[in-house]
Amino acid sequence: METILVGEKETNEYVEQAKKTFDEKSEVTIKGIGRDTVKAVDTAELLKAEGFKVKNIKIDTEEKDDKRTSLIEITLEK
């Protein structure tokens, strides 16, 4: 399984990266931290629209330097 960390790129770039990863892997996890959780969900929704299926969604909080940050991990499969 491959994890794609969503950040500053455009959503479509993450969609294309995931589709390329699906050529070699059967599962891909899209991970968004903080403000990037929205972009992670958008990426997963676009992949769903192309026929990929959501296998698992994990919502959590990361703690770093006494600061808490939300994160989401969405695992999709072919």
DOLUM-187166 format. One line per field, with one value per atom (N, C-alpha, C): x, y, z; residue number from 0. Coordinates in pm, whole numbers. Layout:
X <- [X,...]
Y <- [Y,...]
Z <- [Z,...]
i <- [NUM,...]
//
This chain:
X <- [85,0,89,47,120,39,108,42,83,-17,7,-30,69,47,7,-114,-167,-109,-72,-12,-48,55,36,-1,14,-19,-169,-207,-348,-407,-534,-603,-587,-598,-588,-452,-347,-214,-211,-280,-287,-372,-477,-561,-476,-401,-316,-208,-149,-48,-108,-229,-295,-325,-374,-406,-281,-168,-42,1,-20,15,-72,-200,-289,-244,-159,-104,-19,42,132,77,-11,-63,-214,-267,-413,-482,-403,-459,-372,-438,-369,-436,-354,-407,-378,-482,-470,-473,-367,-356,-352,-435,-436,-423,-340,-317,-357,-429,-470,-561,-526,-608,-615,-519,-515,-613,-686,-786,-894,-930,-1033,-986,-860,-806,-796,-767,-761,-899,-1002,-1139,-1177,-1144,-1174,-1104,-979,-904,-972,-1010,-1077,-1211,-1285,-1414,-1397,-1295,-1270,-1230,-1153,-1115,-1236,-1325,-1449,-1531,-1537,-1614,-1556,-1428,-1363,-1368,-1441,-1463,-1384,-1297,-1224,-1315,-1292,-1380,-1308,-1382,-1328,-1328,-1212,-1199,-1205,-1142,-1134,-1112,-1166,-1143,-1099,-987,-935,-924,-984,-976,-903,-804,-721,-670,-596,-532,-385,-299,-155,-116,-28,19,168,205,345,374,478,516,397,320,202,94,96,-6,-78,-211,-291,-338,-324,-364,-446,-559,-645,-583,-613,-569,-673,-669,-758,-676,-705,-645,-758,-764,-868,-801,-831,-773,-873,-825,-907,-848,-934,-889,-949,-886,-935,-1072]
Y <- [-118,0,124,222,348,458,552,666,792,872,999,1108,1190,1299,1423,1471,1586,1713,1807,1932,2048,2113,2239,2224,2106,2086,2096,2106,2106,1967,1961,1835,1737,1786,1698,1630,1694,1632,1511,1518,1404,1291,1328,1228,1152,1224,1161,1074,1122,1044,914,922,802,703,754,665,594,663,601,495,524,429,304,321,207,113,161,73,-37,-8,-105,-161,-87,-127,-142,-224,-243,-147,-84,11,136,250,376,449,508,588,734,817,961,1019,1093,1146,1298,1361,1507,1545,1645,1691,1838,1874,2013,2061,2174,2233,2146,2058,1972,1855,1841,1734,1753,1877,1905,1859,1888,1848,1696,1629,1483,1424,1481,1433,1460,1578,1611,1512,1479,1384,1248,1202,1072,1072,1179,1188,1184,1250,1246,1105,1036,899,806,829,751,768,890,919,846,808,735,583,540,397,329,402,342,340,244,225,262,324,357,230,194,74,110,223,260,411,468,609,615,680,696,845,884,1023,1021,1110,1107,1247,1258,1382,1353,1437,1427,1533,1496,1593,1614,1740,1774,1907,1910,2034,2096,2015,2059,2122,2090,2141,2021,2026,1916,1953,1857,1878,1759,1786,1680,1622,1493,1431,1330,1303,1203,1115,986,891,815,823,756,652,525,417,378,377,338,214,138,17,16,-68,-80,-142]
Z <- [0,0,0,-73,-88,-21,47,109,35,-4,-69,31,68,161,82,105,34,96,8,55,-35,-90,-163,-310,-368,-510,-532,-658,-696,-674,-644,-619,-735,-857,-974,-983,-933,-934,-842,-729,-637,-696,-768,-834,-937,-1018,-1119,-1055,-946,-874,-822,-768,-715,-828,-942,-1053,-1105,-1108,-1149,-1047,-920,-815,-827,-864,-881,-993,-1083,-1187,-1126,-1009,-944,-813,-748,-617,-623,-533,-531,-433,-345,-249,-242,-221,-203,-87,0,110,82,91,76,217,253,389,384,466,479,626,652,788,797,903,924,813,755,648,524,508,389,397,508,517,412,383,283,146,112,-18,-28,84,85,55,115,90,-56,-108,-248,-341,-312,-395,-394,-276,-265,-339,-330,-399,-551,-602,-746,-790,-707,-739,-733,-636,-628,-755,-805,-926,-1047,-1038,-1148,-1126,-1023,-1006,-895,-827,-715,-593,-503,-388,-258,-167,-36,49,99,183,331,368,509,520,627,660,805,828,965,995,1106,1152,1285,1299,1419,1449,1558,1597,1624,1566,1587,1688,1780,1877,1857,1835,1809,1876,1960,2030,2102,2175,2249,2161,2034,1942,1882,1881,1826,1686,1595,1456,1409,1346,1293,1166,1142,1019,972,843,785,691,694,602,534,404,326,239,264,185,77,-47,-162,-224,-293,-363,-502,-588,-727,-728]
i <- [0,0,0,1,1,1,2,2,2,3,3,3,4,4,4,5,5,5,6,6,6,7,7,7,8,8,8,9,9,9,10,10,10,11,11,11,12,12,12,13,13,13,14,14,14,15,15,15,16,16,16,17,17,17,18,18,18,19,19,19,20,20,20,21,21,21,22,22,22,23,23,23,24,24,24,25,25,25,26,26,26,27,27,27,28,28,28,29,29,29,30,30,30,31,31,31,32,32,32,33,33,33,34,34,34,35,35,35,36,36,36,37,37,37,38,38,38,39,39,39,40,40,40,41,41,41,42,42,42,43,43,43,44,44,44,45,45,45,46,46,46,47,47,47,48,48,48,49,49,49,50,50,50,51,51,51,52,52,52,53,53,53,54,54,54,55,55,55,56,56,56,57,57,57,58,58,58,59,59,59,60,60,60,61,61,61,62,62,62,63,63,63,64,64,64,65,65,65,66,66,66,67,67,67,68,68,68,69,69,69,70,70,70,71,71,71,72,72,72,73,73,73,74,74,74,75,75,75,76,76,76,77,77,77]
//
